[in-house]
Amino acid sequence: MSSAPLPALVVALTLVAVLATSGAAKLRDRRATRDAFTALRVPGVVPADAAATVLPWAELALAVALVLAPDGWLTVAAAAVLVLMLAYTALVARALRFEEPVTCSCFGSLGRHDVDRTTVARNLLLSALAAALFASSLDGGSVAAALGALDRDGWWALLATLAAAAVAVLVVGGPGPSGSPAADGDLLDYERQAVPYGSLTLRDGRTASLLELSATQARLLVVLTPGCGPCVRTAERLDAWAARLGPAVGVLAVYPDEQSAEAAVGHAPELAAWEPELNVRRLFSVGAPAAVLLGADGYLAGGPVAGEEGVADFVEEVLAALVDQPDLRG
């Protein structure tokens, strides 16, 4: 690090910022952190509850260690960061092979939650930075010593780099509000689109298209995945939602396959259905939990919306809309 302090400093401080942000965000949303272990199907050899509790503090500790590690110890801290980043990369790359889309609160409630190729690319880049820092640390030195070795031009270059990174974050910004237009406005003003072709198999073995299912009453489809923490909590609310929505809106819990639908718990068995070839998730490009409202007039009446909170808020909007438009038939 001592031979080329500025590049190594930029790499080190970038990793410090990522670790500190990730750790703080995970502490703010501990439940999402625990749910990520389930969503990513972390091997059972890892005690999920204990690991979810320790992980945010470990990330914060590593951020501090990168800054404060004395000469000779930076290599240890950098190696630990490299192992952590490689583990994250392996988990998200493995998740791309899952049958259904995966969402993961890798940064707590911050950032993108969809696990896709962009997520893998981000983690590969972070792993490369960690590897570069590890290689640089083998020459000895420390972040504190590198900071002390900077002259005036070096400080200006470092500040300019940090400012450029801040501007990039502000310009790119975070993701827009999740969900559909119906999540942000009145359901009565929702821009209607025809119900797409798709099908579900019901508990009685009958397979029906989405259009057939919504021909006699509006249908609230709630997409769930077994073992997903937010899905389990959402499933436990389905019976109450079905009772409140009454005869105007029928509720169906959409599972990825027959086995998971048959084994579903938390709600009445008759609410469970499964989707051949995950066609509902693919039609609406959603993971789980998610929800969409099919109108009885052959058009979408709201959604899709995603996430535990998004689904709950969406149901409340549907209930509010029923007051003004009881049959939801357009």
Phi and psi in degrees as GROMACS dihedral restraints (atoms count N, CA, C in turn):
[ dihedral_restraints ]
;  ai    aj    ak    al  type     phi  dphi    fc
    3     4     5     6     1   -68.8    20    10
    4     5     6     7     1   -26.2    20    10
    6     7     8     9     1   -74.7    20    10
    7     8     9    10     1   -28.2    20    10
    9    10    11    12     1  -141.9    20    10
   10    11    12    13     1    73.8    20    10
   12    13    14    15     1   -64.7    20    10
   13    14    15    16     1   -38.5    20    10
   15    16    17    18     1   -65.9    20    10
   16    17    18    19     1   -51.6    20    10
   18    19    20    21     1   -58.8    20    10
   19    20    21    22     1   -42.4    20    10
   21    22    23    24     1   -65.7    20    10
   22    23    24    25     1   -37.2    20    10
   24    25    26    27     1   -63.6    20    10
   25    26    27    28     1   -43.4    20    10
   27    28    29    30     1   -60.0    20    10
   28    29    30    31     1   -43.9    20    10
   30    31    32    33     1   -63.0    20    10
   31    32    33    34     1   -47.9    20    10
   33    34    35    36     1   -62.3    20    10
   34    35    36    37     1   -46.2    20    10
   36    37    38    39     1   -69.3    20    10
   37    38    39    40     1   -30.5    20    10
   39    40    41    42     1   -62.9    20    10
   40    41    42    43     1   -45.6    20    10
   42    43    44    45     1   -66.5    20    10
   43    44    45    46     1   -37.5    20    10
   45    46    47    48     1   -60.0    20    10
   46    47    48    49     1   -45.4    20    10
   48    49    50    51     1   -63.1    20    10
   49    50    51    52     1   -42.4    20    10
   51    52    53    54     1   -65.0    20    10
   52    53    54    55     1   -47.1    20    10
   54    55    56    57     1   -64.3    20    10
   55    56    57    58     1   -42.8    20    10
   57    58    59    60     1   -66.0    20    10
   58    59    60    61     1   -43.1    20    10
   60    61    62    63     1   -64.5    20    10
   61    62    63    64     1   -44.8    20    10
   63    64    65    66     1   -64.3    20    10
   64    65    66    67     1   -45.8    20    10
   66    67    68    69     1   -62.8    20    10
   67    68    69    70     1   -44.4    20    10
   69    70    71    72     1   -65.1    20    10
   70    71    72    73     1   -40.8    20    10
   72    73    74    75     1   -65.4    20    10
   73    74    75    76     1   -38.7    20    10
   75    76    77    78     1   -66.3    20    10
   76    77    78    79     1   -36.6    20    10
   78    79    80    81     1   -66.0    20    10
   79    80    81    82     1   -33.1    20    10
   81    82    83    84     1   -72.2    20    10
   82    83    84    85     1   -24.7    20    10
   84    85    86    87     1  -135.7    20    10
   85    86    87    88     1    74.5    20    10
   87    88    89    90     1   -65.6    20    10
   88    89    90    91     1   -34.7    20    10
   90    91    92    93     1   -64.7    20    10
   91    92    93    94     1   -40.9    20    10
   93    94    95    96     1   -64.4    20    10
   94    95    96    97     1   -35.7    20    10
   96    97    98    99     1   -62.8    20    10
   97    98    99   100     1   -44.1    20    10
   99   100   101   102     1   -65.4    20    10
  100   101   102   103     1   -40.6    20    10
  102   103   104   105     1   -63.1    20    10
  103   104   105   106     1   -30.8    20    10
  105   106   107   108     1   -62.5    20    10
  106   107   108   109     1   -33.8    20    10
  108   109   110   111     1   -63.1    20    10
  109   110   111   112     1   -38.0    20    10
  111   112   113   114     1   -72.6    20    10
  112   113   114   115     1   -45.1    20    10
  114   115   116   117     1   -61.1    20    10
  115   116   117   118     1   -38.5    20    10
  117   118   119   120     1   -86.7    20    10
  118   119   120   121     1    -1.0    20    10
  120   121   122   123     1    52.7    20    10
  121   122   123   124     1    50.7    20    10
  123   124   125   126     1   -58.9    20    10
  124   125   126   127     1   132.2    20    10
  126   127   128   129     1   -50.7    20    10
  127   128   129   130     1   143.7    20    10
  129   130   131   132     1   -62.1    20    10
  130   131   132   133     1   -16.7    20    10
  132   133   134   135     1   -63.9    20    10
  133   134   135   136     1   -21.5    20    10
  135   136   137   138     1   -90.5    20    10
  136   137   138   139     1   119.5    20    10
  138   139   140   141     1   -69.6    20    10
  139   140   141   142     1   103.1    20    10
  141   142   143   144     1   -59.9    20    10
  142   143   144   145     1   -45.8    20    10
  144   145   146   147     1   -62.7    20    10
  145   146   147   148     1   -47.3    20    10
  147   148   149   150     1   -66.6    20    10
  148   149   150   151     1   -41.9    20    10
  150   151   152   153     1   -65.9    20    10
  151   152   153   154     1   -38.9    20    10
  153   154   155   156     1   -65.9    20    10
  154   155   156   157     1   -29.5    20    10
  156   157   158   159     1   -75.9    20    10
  157   158   159   160     1   -40.0    20    10
  159   160   161   162     1   -79.9    20    10
  160   161   162   163     1   -34.1    20    10
  162   163   164   165     1   -54.1    20    10
  163   164   165   166     1   -47.8    20    10
  165   166   167   168     1   -59.6    20    10
  166   167   168   169     1   -41.2    20    10
  168   169   170   171     1   -68.0    20    10
  169   170   171   172     1   -34.3    20    10
  171   172   173   174     1   -65.0    20    10
  172   173   174   175     1   -41.4    20    10
  174   175   176   177     1   -64.4    20    10
  175   176   177   178     1   -42.4    20    10
  177   178   179   180     1   -65.2    20    10
  178   179   180   181     1   -39.9    20    10
  180   181   182   183     1   -64.3    20    10
  181   182   183   184     1   -39.7    20    10
  183   184   185   186     1   -66.6    20    10
  184   185   186   187     1   -37.1    20    10
  186   187   188   189     1   -61.3    20    10
  187   188   189   190     1   -43.3    20    10
  189   190   191   192     1   -67.0    20    10
  190   191   192   193     1   -40.3    20    10
  192   193   194   195     1   -63.6    20    10
  193   194   195   196     1   -37.9    20    10
  195   196   197   198     1   -61.8    20    10
  196   197   198   199     1   -35.3    20    10
  198   199   200   201     1   -80.0    20    10
  199   200   201   202     1   -40.8    20    10
  201   202   203   204     1  -101.3    20    10
  202   203   204   205     1    -8.3    20    10
  204   205   206   207     1   -58.7    20    10
  205   206   207   208     1   128.7    20    10
  207   208   209   210     1   -75.2    20    10
  208   209   210   211     1   172.9    20    10
  210   211   212   213     1   -53.1    20    10
  211   212   213   214     1   126.8    20    10
  213   214   215   216     1    99.4    20    10
  214   215   216   217     1   -23.6    20    10
  216   217   218   219     1  -100.7    20    10
  217   218   219   220     1   -11.7    20    10
  219   220   221   222     1   -62.1    20    10
  220   221   222   223     1   -33.8    20    10
  222   223   224   225     1   -60.1    20    10
  223   224   225   226     1   -40.1    20    10
  225   226   227   228     1   -64.4    20    10
  226   227   228   229     1   -46.6    20    10
  228   229   230   231     1   -64.1    20    10
  229   230   231   232     1   -42.4    20    10
  231   232   233   234     1   -64.7    20    10
  232   233   234   235     1   -38.1    20    10
  234   235   236   237     1   -63.7    20    10
  235   236   237   238     1   -41.2    20    10
  237   238   239   240     1   -63.8    20    10
  238   239   240   241     1   -41.6    20    10
  240   241   242   243     1   -63.9    20    10
  241   242   243   244     1   -41.4    20    10
  243   244   245   246     1   -61.5    20    10
  244   245   246   247     1   -44.9    20    10
  246   247   248   249     1   -61.5    20    10
  247   248   249   250     1   -42.6    20    10
  249   250   251   252     1   -63.1    20    10
  250   251   252   253     1   -45.9    20    10
  252   253   254   255     1   -65.4    20    10
  253   254   255   256     1   -38.4    20    10
  255   256   257   258     1   -66.0    20    10
  256   257   258   259     1   -37.5    20    10
  258   259   260   261     1   -64.8    20    10
  259   260   261   262     1   -44.3    20    10
  261   262   263   264     1   -59.5    20    10
  262   263   264   265     1   -44.2    20    10
  264   265   266   267     1   -62.6    20    10
  265   266   267   268     1   -43.0    20    10
  267   268   269   270     1   -62.4    20    10
  268   269   270   271     1   -40.7    20    10
  270   271   272   273     1   -66.2    20    10
  271   272   273   274     1   -44.9    20    10
  273   274   275   276     1   -73.3    20    10
  274   275   276   277     1   -33.8    20    10
  276   277   278   279     1   -65.3    20    10
  277   278   279   280     1   -39.6    20    10
  279   280   281   282     1   -64.7    20    10
  280   281   282   283     1   -35.9    20    10
  282   283   284   285     1   -65.7    20    10
  283   284   285   286     1   -23.7    20    10
  285   286   287   288     1   -65.0    20    10
  286   287   288   289     1   -19.9    20    10
  288   289   290   291     1   -90.1    20    10
  289   290   291   292     1    -2.8    20    10
  291   292   293   294     1   -67.7    20    10
  292   293   294   295     1   156.5    20    10
  294   295   296   297     1   -66.8    20    10
  295   296   297   298     1   -37.1    20    10
  297   298   299   300     1  -112.6    20    10
  298   299   300   301     1   158.5    20    10
  300   301   302   303     1   -59.1    20    10
  301   302   303   304     1   148.7    20    10
  303   304   305   306     1  -119.5    20    10
  304   305   306   307     1   136.5    20    10
  306   307   308   309     1  -115.0    20    10
  307   308   309   310     1   143.7    20    10
  309   310   311   312     1  -147.8    20    10
  310   311   312   313     1   129.1    20    10
  312   313   314   315     1   -85.5    20    10
  313   314   315   316     1    68.8    20    10
  315   316   317   318     1   -64.9    20    10
  316   317   318   319     1   -27.0    20    10
  318   319   320   321     1  -118.9    20    10
  319   320   321   322     1    43.2    20    10
  321   322   323   324     1    62.9    20    10
  322   323   324   325     1  -129.8    20    10
  324   325   326   327     1   -88.8    20    10
  325   326   327   328     1     2.8    20    10
  327   328   329   330     1   -94.3    20    10
  328   329   330   331     1   157.9    20    10
  330   331   332   333     1    72.3    20    10
  331   332   333   334     1  -170.2    20    10
  333   334   335   336     1   -76.5    20    10
  334   335   336   337     1   142.3    20    10
  336   337   338   339     1  -107.2    20    10
  337   338   339   340     1   -16.0    20    10
  339   340   341   342     1   -72.5    20    10
  340   341   342   343     1   132.5    20    10
  342   343   344   345     1   -93.0    20    10
  343   344   345   346     1   113.4    20    10
  345   346   347   348     1  -147.2    20    10
  346   347   348   349     1  -166.5    20    10
  348   349   350   351     1   -63.7    20    10
  349   350   351   352     1   -30.8    20    10
  351   352   353   354     1   -63.6    20    10
  352   353   354   355     1   -39.5    20    10
  354   355   356   357     1   -62.0    20    10
  355   356   357   358     1   -43.7    20    10
  357   358   359   360     1   -63.8    20    10
  358   359   360   361     1   -43.5    20    10
  360   361   362   363     1   -61.4    20    10
  361   362   363   364     1   -41.8    20    10
  363   364   365   366     1   -60.3    20    10
  364   365   366   367     1   -45.7    20    10
  366   367   368   369     1   -70.3    20    10
  367   368   369   370     1   -33.0    20    10
  369   370   371   372     1   -63.6    20    10
  370   371   372   373     1   -40.6    20    10
  372   373   374   375     1   -64.2    20    10
  373   374   375   376     1   -43.4    20    10
  375   376   377   378     1   -64.4    20    10
  376   377   378   379     1   -37.3    20    10
  378   379   380   381     1   -64.8    20    10
  379   380   381   382     1   -39.8    20    10
  381   382   383   384     1   -64.0    20    10
  382   383   384   385     1   -40.6    20    10
  384   385   386   387     1   -63.7    20    10
  385   386   387   388     1   -42.7    20    10
  387   388   389   390     1   -63.6    20    10
  388   389   390   391     1   -39.1    20    10
  390   391   392   393     1   -65.4    20    10
  391   392   393   394     1   -40.1    20    10
  393   394   395   396     1   -64.1    20    10
  394   395   396   397     1   -41.0    20    10
  396   397   398   399     1   -66.0    20    10
  397   398   399   400     1   -41.0    20    10
  399   400   401   402     1   -60.3    20    10
  400   401   402   403     1   -45.8    20    10
  402   403   404   405     1   -62.5    20    10
  403   404   405   406     1   -41.6    20    10
  405   406   407   408     1   -65.9    20    10
  406   407   408   409     1   -36.0    20    10
  408   409   410   411     1   -70.3    20    10
  409   410   411   412     1   -17.8    20    10
  411   412   413   414     1   -65.3    20    10
  412   413   414   415     1   -21.0    20    10
  414   415   416   417     1   -81.1    20    10
  415   416   417   418     1     0.1    20    10
  417   418   419   420     1    90.9    20    10
  418   419   420   421     1  -178.6    20    10
  420   421   422   423     1    93.5    20    10
  421   422   423   424     1  -178.6    20    10
  423   424   425   426     1  -153.3    20    10
  424   425   426   427     1   166.4    20    10
  426   427   428   429     1   -63.2    20    10
  427   428   429   430     1   -43.1    20    10
  429   430   431   432     1   -60.8    20    10
  430   431   432   433     1   -42.1    20    10
  432   433   434   435     1   -67.5    20    10
  433   434   435   436     1   -37.7    20    10
  435   436   437   438     1   -66.1    20    10
  436   437   438   439     1   -38.7    20    10
  438   439   440   441     1   -63.2    20    10
  439   440   441   442     1   -42.3    20    10
  441   442   443   444     1   -66.6    20    10
  442   443   444   445     1   -23.6    20    10
  444   445   446   447     1   -84.4    20    10
  445   446   447   448     1    -8.6    20    10
  447   448   449   450     1   -71.3    20    10
  448   449   450   451     1   135.4    20    10
  450   451   452   453     1   -90.6    20    10
  451   452   453   454     1  -173.1    20    10
  453   454   455   456     1   -60.4    20    10
  454   455   456   457     1   -43.4    20    10
  456   457   458   459     1   -63.8    20    10
  457   458   459   460     1   -36.0    20    10
  459   460   461   462     1   -64.4    20    10
  460   461   462   463     1   -42.1    20    10
  462   463   464   465     1   -63.9    20    10
  463   464   465   466     1   -41.8    20    10
  465   466   467   468     1   -63.1    20    10
  466   467   468   469     1   -40.5    20    10
  468   469   470   471     1   -64.5    20    10
  469   470   471   472     1   -40.9    20    10
  471   472   473   474     1   -66.0    20    10
  472   473   474   475     1   -44.7    20    10
  474   475   476   477     1   -63.7    20    10
  475   476   477   478     1   -38.6    20    10
  477   478   479   480     1   -64.5    20    10
  478   479   480   481     1   -39.3    20    10
  480   481   482   483     1   -63.7    20    10
  481   482   483   484     1   -44.3    20    10
  483   484   485   486     1   -64.5    20    10
  484   485   486   487     1   -39.7    20    10
  486   487   488   489     1   -64.4    20    10
  487   488   489   490     1   -41.0    20    10
  489   490   491   492     1   -62.3    20    10
  490   491   492   493     1   -40.8    20    10
  492   493   494   495     1   -64.2    20    10
  493   494   495   496     1   -41.6    20    10
  495   496   497   498     1   -63.5    20    10
  496   497   498   499     1   -42.0    20    10
  498   499   500   501     1   -62.9    20    10
  499   500   501   502     1   -41.8    20    10
  501   502   503   504     1   -60.2    20    10
  502   503   504   505     1   -42.6    20    10
  504   505   506   507     1   -63.6    20    10
  505   506   507   508     1   -43.7    20    10
  507   508   509   510     1   -67.1    20    10
  508   509   510   511     1   -37.8    20    10
  510   511   512   513     1   -71.1    20    10
  511   512   513   514     1   -47.6    20    10
  513   514   515   516     1   -69.6    20    10
  514   515   516   517     1   -41.3    20    10
  516   517   518   519     1    68.6    20    10
  517   518   519   520     1  -177.7    20    10
  519   520   521   522     1   -92.3    20    10
  520   521   522   523     1   178.2    20    10
  522   523   524   525     1   -67.3    20    10
  523   524   525   526     1   151.8    20    10
  525   526   527   528     1   -68.2    20    10
  526   527   528   529     1   172.6    20    10
  528   529   530   531     1   -57.0    20    10
  529   530   531   532     1   136.3    20    10
  531   532   533   534     1   -75.3    20    10
  532   533   534   535     1   160.3    20    10
  534   535   536   537     1    97.2    20    10
  535   536   537   538     1  -169.0    20    10
  537   538   539   540     1  -100.9    20    10
  538   539   540   541     1   176.3    20    10
  540   541   542   543     1   -55.7    20    10
  541   542   543   544     1   -29.4    20    10
  543   544   545   546     1   -67.2    20    10
  544   545   546   547     1   -20.7    20    10
  546   547   548   549     1   -75.8    20    10
  547   548   549   550     1   -19.2    20    10
  549   550   551   552     1  -110.9    20    10
  550   551   552   553     1   -11.8    20    10
  552   553   554   555     1  -136.6    20    10
  553   554   555   556     1  -172.2    20    10
  555   556   557   558     1   -74.2    20    10
  556   557   558   559     1   136.2    20    10
  558   559   560   561     1   -60.8    20    10
  559   560   561   562     1   -28.4    20    10
  561   562   563   564     1   -68.6    20    10
  562   563   564   565     1   -19.8    20    10
  564   565   566   567     1   -99.4    20    10
  565   566   567   568     1     8.5    20    10
  567   568   569   570     1   -65.2    20    10
  568   569   570   571     1   133.4    20    10
  570   571   572   573     1   -74.4    20    10
  571   572   573   574     1   114.5    20    10
  573   574   575   576     1   -78.4    20    10
  574   575   576   577     1   139.1    20    10
  576   577   578   579     1  -130.6    20    10
  577   578   579   580     1   150.3    20    10
  579   580   581   582     1   -63.3    20    10
  580   581   582   583     1   144.5    20    10
  582   583   584   585     1   -61.8    20    10
  583   584   585   586     1   123.5    20    10
  585   586   587   588     1   -73.1    20    10
  586   587   588   589     1   165.0    20    10
  588   589   590   591     1   -76.3    20    10
  589   590   591   592     1   127.9    20    10
  591   592   593   594     1  -167.0    20    10
  592   593   594   595     1   172.4    20    10
  594   595   596   597     1  -146.4    20    10
  595   596   597   598     1   157.3    20    10
  597   598   599   600     1  -134.6    20    10
  598   599   600   601     1   149.7    20    10
  600   601   602   603     1  -106.7    20    10
  601   602   603   604     1   125.7    20    10
  603   604   605   606     1   -88.6    20    10
  604   605   606   607     1   170.9    20    10
  606   607   608   609     1   -62.5    20    10
  607   608   609   610     1   -25.4    20    10
  609   610   611   612     1   -81.8    20    10
  610   611   612   613     1     3.7    20    10
  612   613   614   615     1    90.4    20    10
  613   614   615   616     1    -5.2    20    10
  615   616   617   618     1   -80.8    20    10
  616   617   618   619     1   133.9    20    10
  618   619   620   621     1  -104.6    20    10
  619   620   621   622     1   129.9    20    10
  621   622   623   624     1  -136.4    20    10
  622   623   624   625     1   149.5    20    10
  624   625   626   627     1   -73.1    20    10
  625   626   627   628     1   160.9    20    10
  627   628   629   630     1   -60.8    20    10
  628   629   630   631     1   -36.3    20    10
  630   631   632   633     1   -66.1    20    10
  631   632   633   634     1   -39.6    20    10
  633   634   635   636     1   -66.6    20    10
  634   635   636   637     1   -40.1    20    10
  636   637   638   639     1   -63.0    20    10
  637   638   639   640     1   -33.0    20    10
  639   640   641   642     1   -98.3    20    10
  640   641   642   643     1    11.5    20    10
  642   643   644   645     1   -71.1    20    10
  643   644   645   646     1   -31.4    20    10
  645   646   647   648     1  -105.5    20    10
  646   647   648   649     1   -20.5    20    10
  648   649   650   651     1  -158.7    20    10
  649   650   651   652     1   154.3    20    10
  651   652   653   654     1   -61.8    20    10
  652   653   654   655     1   150.1    20    10
  654   655   656   657     1  -128.7    20    10
  655   656   657   658     1   128.6    20    10
  657   658   659   660     1   -97.4    20    10
  658   659   660   661     1   111.9    20    10
  660   661   662   663     1   -95.0    20    10
  661   662   663   664     1   123.3    20    10
  663   664   665   666     1  -113.8    20    10
  664   665   666   667     1   112.3    20    10
  666   667   668   669     1   -85.1    20    10
  667   668   669   670     1   124.5    20    10
  669   670   671   672     1  -131.4    20    10
  670   671   672   673     1   158.5    20    10
  672   673   674   675     1  -131.5    20    10
  673   674   675   676     1   131.7    20    10
  675   676   677   678     1   -59.0    20    10
  676   677   678   679     1   139.9    20    10
  678   679   680   681     1    83.2    20    10
  679   680   681   682     1   -12.9    20    10
  681   682   683   684     1   -75.3    20    10
  682   683   684   685     1   121.7    20    10
  684   685   686   687     1   -52.7    20    10
  685   686   687   688     1   -54.1    20    10
  687   688   689   690     1   -60.6    20    10
  688   689   690   691     1   -31.6    20    10
  690   691   692   693     1   -68.5    20    10
  691   692   693   694     1   -41.6    20    10
  693   694   695   696     1   -61.5    20    10
  694   695   696   697     1   -44.7    20    10
  696   697   698   699     1   -67.8    20    10
  697   698   699   700     1   -36.2    20    10
  699   700   701   702     1   -67.0    20    10
  700   701   702   703     1   -41.7    20    10
  702   703   704   705     1   -58.8    20    10
  703   704   705   706     1   -36.4    20    10
  705   706   707   708     1   -68.2    20    10
  706   707   708   709     1   -12.8    20    10
  708   709   710   711     1  -100.5    20    10
  709   710   711   712     1    -5.5    20    10
  711   712   713   714     1   -65.0    20    10
  712   713   714   715     1   -42.1    20    10
  714   715   716   717     1   -60.0    20    10
  715   716   717   718     1   -43.6    20    10
  717   718   719   720     1   -65.3    20    10
  718   719   720   721     1   -40.7    20    10
  720   721   722   723     1   -64.4    20    10
  721   722   723   724     1   -42.4    20    10
  723   724   725   726     1   -61.5    20    10
  724   725   726   727     1   -39.1    20    10
  726   727   728   729     1   -67.3    20    10
  727   728   729   730     1   -40.4    20    10
  729   730   731   732     1   -73.0    20    10
  730   731   732   733     1   -35.0    20    10
  732   733   734   735     1   -73.6    20    10
  733   734   735   736     1   -21.0    20    10
  735   736   737   738     1    63.3    20    10
  736   737   738   739     1  -155.9    20    10
  738   739   740   741     1   -74.4    20    10
  739   740   741   742     1   -15.2    20    10
  741   742   743   744     1   -68.3    20    10
  742   743   744   745     1   -35.9    20    10
  744   745   746   747     1  -130.8    20    10
  745   746   747   748     1   122.0    20    10
  747   748   749   750     1   -89.9    20    10
  748   749   750   751     1   141.1    20    10
  750   751   752   753     1  -106.8    20    10
  751   752   753   754     1   133.0    20    10
  753   754   755   756     1  -130.4    20    10
  754   755   756   757     1   131.7    20    10
  756   757   758   759     1   -91.9    20    10
  757   758   759   760     1   119.3    20    10
  759   760   761   762     1   -99.6    20    10
  760   761   762   763     1   114.1    20    10
  762   763   764   765     1  -105.3    20    10
  763   764   765   766     1   160.2    20    10
  765   766   767   768     1   -72.7    20    10
  766   767   768   769     1   -20.7    20    10
  768   769   770   771     1  -157.4    20    10
  769   770   771   772     1   170.8    20    10
  771   772   773   774     1   -63.4    20    10
  772   773   774   775     1   -40.3    20    10
  774   775   776   777     1   -60.2    20    10
  775   776   777   778     1   -45.5    20    10
  777   778   779   780     1   -70.6    20    10
  778   779   780   781     1   -32.4    20    10
  780   781   782   783     1   -68.5    20    10
  781   782   783   784     1   -41.2    20    10
  783   784   785   786     1   -65.9    20    10
  784   785   786   787     1   -32.1    20    10
  786   787   788   789     1   -93.1    20    10
  787   788   789   790     1     3.9    20    10
  789   790   791   792     1   -61.4    20    10
  790   791   792   793     1   139.7    20    10
  792   793   794   795     1  -129.5    20    10
  793   794   795   796     1   165.1    20    10
  795   796   797   798     1   100.0    20    10
  796   797   798   799     1   -14.0    20    10
  798   799   800   801     1  -149.4    20    10
  799   800   801   802     1   171.0    20    10
  801   802   803   804     1   -61.0    20    10
  802   803   804   805     1   137.8    20    10
  804   805   806   807     1   -56.5    20    10
  805   806   807   808     1   -34.0    20    10
  807   808   809   810     1   -69.0    20    10
  808   809   810   811     1   -11.8    20    10
  810   811   812   813     1   -81.3    20    10
  811   812   813   814     1   -14.2    20    10
  813   814   815   816     1   -81.3    20    10
  814   815   816   817     1   138.5    20    10
  816   817   818   819     1  -144.6    20    10
  817   818   819   820     1   165.5    20    10
  819   820   821   822     1  -133.6    20    10
  820   821   822   823     1   157.5    20    10
  822   823   824   825     1  -108.5    20    10
  823   824   825   826     1   118.5    20    10
  825   826   827   828     1   -59.9    20    10
  826   827   828   829     1   128.2    20    10
  828   829   830   831     1    54.8    20    10
  829   830   831   832     1    32.4    20    10
  831   832   833   834     1    53.6    20    10
  832   833   834   835     1    34.7    20    10
  834   835   836   837     1   -67.0    20    10
  835   836   837   838     1   -30.5    20    10
  837   838   839   840     1   -69.7    20    10
  838   839   840   841     1   -44.7    20    10
  840   841   842   843     1   -61.4    20    10
  841   842   843   844     1   -38.7    20    10
  843   844   845   846     1   -73.1    20    10
  844   845   846   847     1   -38.1    20    10
  846   847   848   849     1   -60.4    20    10
  847   848   849   850     1   -44.3    20    10
  849   850   851   852     1  -102.0    20    10
  850   851   852   853     1     2.8    20    10
  852   853   854   855     1    52.0    20    10
  853   854   855   856     1    52.4    20    10
  855   856   857   858     1  -124.7    20    10
  856   857   858   859     1   156.8    20    10
  858   859   860   861     1   -99.0    20    10
  859   860   861   862     1  -142.7    20    10
  861   862   863   864     1  -140.9    20    10
  862   863   864   865     1   141.9    20    10
  864   865   866   867     1   -79.4    20    10
  865   866   867   868     1   154.9    20    10
  867   868   869   870     1  -154.3    20    10
  868   869   870   871     1   167.3    20    10
  870   871   872   873     1  -151.0    20    10
  871   872   873   874     1   150.0    20    10
  873   874   875   876     1  -145.8    20    10
  874   875   876   877     1   145.3    20    10
  876   877   878   879     1  -109.7    20    10
  877   878   879   880     1   120.1    20    10
  879   880   881   882     1   -95.3    20    10
  880   881   882   883     1   123.6    20    10
  882   883   884   885     1   -78.1    20    10
  883   884   885   886     1   154.1    20    10
  885   886   887   888     1   -76.5    20    10
  886   887   888   889     1    -1.8    20    10
  888   889   890   891     1   -97.9    20    10
  889   890   891   892     1     9.0    20    10
  891   892   893   894     1    89.6    20    10
  892   893   894   895     1     8.4    20    10
  894   895   896   897     1  -123.4    20    10
  895   896   897   898     1   154.8    20    10
  897   898   899   900     1   -66.5    20    10
  898   899   900   901     1   136.4    20    10
  900   901   902   903     1  -106.5    20    10
  901   902   903   904     1    -4.7    20    10
  903   904   905   906     1   168.5    20    10
  904   905   906   907     1   152.2    20    10
  906   907   908   909     1    88.0    20    10
  907   908   909   910     1  -174.5    20    10
  909   910   911   912     1   -77.2    20    10
  910   911   912   913     1   151.8    20    10
  912   913   914   915     1  -123.9    20    10
  913   914   915   916     1   156.3    20    10
  915   916   917   918     1  -130.3    20    10
  916   917   918   919     1   153.8    20    10
  918   919   920   921     1    92.6    20    10
  919   920   921   922     1   152.7    20    10
  921   922   923   924     1   -57.7    20    10
  922   923   924   925     1   -49.3    20    10
  924   925   926   927     1   -68.1    20    10
  925   926   927   928     1   -39.6    20    10
  927   928   929   930     1   -61.2    20    10
  928   929   930   931     1   -42.0    20    10
  930   931   932   933     1   -65.6    20    10
  931   932   933   934     1   -44.8    20    10
  933   934   935   936     1   -61.8    20    10
  934   935   936   937     1   -44.4    20    10
  936   937   938   939     1   -64.4    20    10
  937   938   939   940     1   -37.8    20    10
  939   940   941   942     1   -63.1    20    10
  940   941   942   943     1   -43.8    20    10
  942   943   944   945     1   -60.8    20    10
  943   944   945   946     1   -40.3    20    10
  945   946   947   948     1   -63.3    20    10
  946   947   948   949     1   -35.9    20    10
  948   949   950   951     1   -67.7    20    10
  949   950   951   952     1   -38.6    20    10
  951   952   953   954     1   -63.5    20    10
  952   953   954   955     1   -43.3    20    10
  954   955   956   957     1   -61.6    20    10
  955   956   957   958     1   -40.8    20    10
  957   958   959   960     1   -65.6    20    10
  958   959   960   961     1   -38.3    20    10
  960   961   962   963     1   -66.5    20    10
  961   962   963   964     1   -31.0    20    10
  963   964   965   966     1   -63.2    20    10
  964   965   966   967     1   -27.4    20    10
  966   967   968   969     1   -64.3    20    10
  967   968   969   970     1   -38.4    20    10
  969   970   971   972     1   -91.2    20    10
  970   971   972   973     1   -25.1    20    10
  972   973   974   975     1  -140.5    20    10
  973   974   975   976     1    77.3    20    10
  975   976   977   978     1   -56.6    20    10
  976   977   978   979     1   -33.2    20    10
  978   979   980   981     1   -96.1    20    10
  979   980   981   982     1   -10.1    20    10
  981   982   983   984     1    51.1    20    10
  982   983   984   985     1    35.9    20    10
  984   985   986   987     1  -106.4    20    10
  985   986   987   988     1    14.8    20    10
